[in-house]
Amino acid sequence: MGGSAENRRTPVGGIPHDLEARGWRARLLTWMDRLPEAESEYRVGTHFSSNDGDLQEGLAGVLARQQRFREALPLLNRAIELGSPQK
């Protein structure tokens, strides 16, 4: 694993384009019921990758858990259109 020790210690927030890390951080925050923080992570991820069905689905789930169904539904529909690379 290359890179300096300084680079390895950079928090996810400092690397907005590391979508995989952001996705996992958002999932963990969701599982911890830290929904506003999870929403923020998902929104950054979807900003950089609007064609990622997993991120769209994750954001929709967080919004639904906050009873924000009108915002969640279009994201779910978009996630269905995009499909999921893991499925």
C-alpha positions, 0 to 999 in steps of 0.5 A, spaced: 500 500 500 503 506 497 502 513 499 505 517 505 503 516 512 500 523 512 495 521 506 493 515 510 490 519 515 486 524 511 479 523 514 474 521 508 471 529 509 478 531 506 477 526 500 470 528 497 472 524 490 473 517 494 466 515 493 467 508 496 469 510 503 463 515 503 458 510 501 461 506 507 461 512 512 454 513 510 452 506 511 455 506 518 452 513 520 445 510 518 446 504 522 448 508 528 442 512 527 446 518 525 441 520 520 443 527 518 450 526 518 449 520 513 444 524 509 450 529 508 455 523 506 450 520 501 449 527 498 456 529 497 457 522 494 451 523 489 453 530 487 460 526 485 457 520 482 449 521 480 449 515 476 451 510 482 444 506 484 447 504 491 448 511 493 441 513 490 438 508 494 442 509 500 440 517 500 433 515 499 433 510 505 436 515 510 430 520 507 425 515 508 427 514 515 426 521 517 419 521 514 421 525 508 418 520 503 416 525 497 424 526 497 426 519 497 421 516 492 424 520 486 431 517 488 428 510 489 426 511 482 432 513 480 436 507 483 431 502 480 433 505 473 440 505 474 440 498 477 446 496 482 453 494 480 453 489 486 446 485 484 
